[in-house]
Amino acid sequence: MDTDTTDSSGRTDSTGTADGTGGTGTDGGGTGGSGPRTGLQLLAAVGLVGAVVAGLWGLSLLETSTKPAEKPAECAAAKPTDPPGYPALCAAVNRPDLPALLGTPDDHITTAHPAPLALGKDPMVEVRLLHTVVGFTDSSTTVDDMTGMPQFHAVPATVLGHPAVTYSSNALVLAPGAKTGPITRNLVVAQDPKAPAGRAFEIAVFREDGRALDDATLNRLAETVLPTLPGWVATP
């Protein structure tokens, strides 16, 4: 991808930690509104989001069907163990124009459900198309957290006037003997334009062909979907 400014040292491996860190604690930068957090905690949180959209990649769940969808995929019903915010998040992301926003208008949505490896209380939704997987998280990992972890090579950005960062990771692979999956492109955007240390929305996208999503498409997706999410604060 021409616009991808990160390199392989900034991608997460299949355990969700940055290459070479071994998951040991380097102090993170932001507080996320809940006091200082250790590097280990932040790596776990960020690595989870970077990998969770492809949590079952190794089981070939992208190969759901090659036939046109007869009707739009509905959001899977929330289970008692799912975070309360999942239904509203899924309803906002599972939209009929999602394939077009991703630059693949002939693709179609096959499933929309809670992310299969979601942990903690952050609502997460995974929307699968035939050739692309999109994950959205209402995240307690903040923009300041990301900028405080140089091992992720997060690049500062702005989305609709909100502080943001982009970074790349590798999808988690569960297949025996597999090492890393395709590249995911991640965008973390502060929910409140005045609170880079507050809650954020994270978008993570990977494609079946292994090519990273270009940043122009990622930004178009963010600018269209984020204002529709509960918790989004419009720029004054």
DAVENWO-V267029 format. One record per residue. RES is the residue in three letters. BURIAL is b if it has 24 or more other C-alpha atoms within 12 Angstrom, else e. Layout:
res=RES burial=BURIAL
res=RES burial=BURIAL
//
This chain:
res=MET burial=e
res=ASP burial=e
res=THR burial=e
res=ASP burial=b
res=THR burial=e
res=THR burial=b
res=ASP burial=e
res=SER burial=e
res=SER burial=e
res=GLY burial=b
res=ARG burial=b
res=THR burial=b
res=ASP burial=b
res=SER burial=b
res=THR burial=b
res=GLY burial=b
res=THR burial=b
res=ALA burial=b
res=ASP burial=b
res=GLY burial=e
res=THR burial=b
res=GLY burial=e
res=GLY burial=b
res=THR burial=e
res=GLY burial=e
res=THR burial=e
res=ASP burial=e
res=GLY burial=b
res=GLY burial=b
res=GLY burial=b
res=THR burial=b
res=GLY burial=b
res=GLY burial=e
res=SER burial=e
res=GLY burial=e
res=PRO burial=e
res=ARG burial=b
res=THR burial=b
res=GLY burial=b
res=LEU burial=b
res=GLN burial=b
res=LEU burial=b
res=LEU burial=b
res=ALA burial=b
res=ALA burial=b
res=VAL burial=b
res=GLY burial=b
res=LEU burial=b
res=VAL burial=b
res=GLY burial=b
res=ALA burial=b
res=VAL burial=b
res=VAL burial=b
res=ALA burial=b
res=GLY burial=b
res=LEU burial=b
res=TRP burial=b
res=GLY burial=e
res=LEU burial=e
res=SER burial=e
res=LEU burial=b
res=LEU burial=b
res=GLU burial=e
res=THR burial=e
res=SER burial=e
res=THR burial=e
res=LYS burial=e
res=PRO burial=e
res=ALA burial=e
res=GLU burial=e
res=LYS burial=e
res=PRO burial=e
res=ALA burial=b
res=GLU burial=b
res=CYS burial=b
res=ALA burial=b
res=ALA burial=e
res=ALA burial=b
res=LYS burial=e
res=PRO burial=e
res=THR burial=e
res=ASP burial=b
res=PRO burial=b
res=PRO burial=e
res=GLY burial=b
res=TYR burial=b
res=PRO burial=b
res=ALA burial=b
res=LEU burial=b
res=CYS burial=b
res=ALA burial=b
res=ALA burial=b
res=VAL burial=b
res=ASN burial=b
res=ARG burial=b
res=PRO burial=b
res=ASP burial=e
res=LEU burial=b
res=PRO burial=b
res=ALA burial=e
res=LEU burial=b
res=LEU burial=b
res=GLY burial=e
res=THR burial=e
res=PRO burial=e
res=ASP burial=e
res=ASP burial=b
res=HIS burial=b
res=ILE burial=b
res=THR burial=b
res=THR burial=b
res=ALA burial=b
res=HIS burial=b
res=PRO burial=b
res=ALA burial=b
res=PRO burial=b
res=LEU burial=b
res=ALA burial=b
res=LEU burial=b
res=GLY burial=e
res=LYS burial=e
res=ASP burial=b
res=PRO burial=b
res=MET burial=b
res=VAL burial=b
res=GLU burial=b
res=VAL burial=b
res=ARG burial=b
res=LEU burial=b
res=LEU burial=b
res=HIS burial=b
res=THR burial=b
res=VAL burial=b
res=VAL burial=b
res=GLY burial=b
res=PHE burial=b
res=THR burial=b
res=ASP burial=b
res=SER burial=b
res=SER burial=b
res=THR burial=b
res=THR burial=b
res=VAL burial=b
res=ASP burial=b
res=ASP burial=b
res=MET burial=b
res=THR burial=b
res=GLY burial=b
res=MET burial=b
res=PRO burial=b
res=GLN burial=b
res=PHE burial=b
res=HIS burial=b
res=ALA burial=b
res=VAL burial=b
res=PRO burial=b
res=ALA burial=b
res=THR burial=e
res=VAL burial=b
res=LEU burial=b
res=GLY burial=e
res=HIS burial=b
res=PRO burial=b
res=ALA burial=b
res=VAL burial=b
res=THR burial=b
res=TYR burial=b
res=SER burial=b
res=SER burial=b
res=ASN burial=b
res=ALA burial=b
res=LEU burial=b
res=VAL burial=b
res=LEU burial=e
res=ALA burial=e
res=PRO burial=e
res=GLY burial=e
res=ALA burial=e
res=LYS burial=e
res=THR burial=b
res=GLY burial=b
res=PRO burial=b
res=ILE burial=b
res=THR burial=b
res=ARG burial=b
res=ASN burial=b
res=LEU burial=b
res=VAL burial=b
res=VAL burial=b
res=ALA burial=b
res=GLN burial=b
res=ASP burial=b
res=PRO burial=b
res=LYS burial=e
res=ALA burial=b
res=PRO burial=b
res=ALA burial=b
res=GLY burial=b
res=ARG burial=b
res=ALA burial=b
res=PHE burial=b
res=GLU burial=b
res=ILE burial=b
res=ALA burial=b
res=VAL burial=b
res=PHE burial=b
res=ARG burial=b
res=GLU burial=b
res=ASP burial=e
res=GLY burial=e
res=ARG burial=e
res=ALA burial=b
res=LEU burial=b
res=ASP burial=b
res=ASP burial=b
res=ALA burial=e
res=THR burial=b
res=LEU burial=b
res=ASN burial=b
res=ARG burial=b
res=LEU burial=b
res=ALA burial=b
res=GLU burial=b
res=THR burial=e
res=VAL burial=b
res=LEU burial=b
res=PRO burial=b
res=THR burial=e
res=LEU burial=b
res=PRO burial=b
res=GLY burial=e
res=TRP burial=b
res=VAL burial=b
res=ALA burial=e
res=THR burial=e
res=PRO burial=e
//
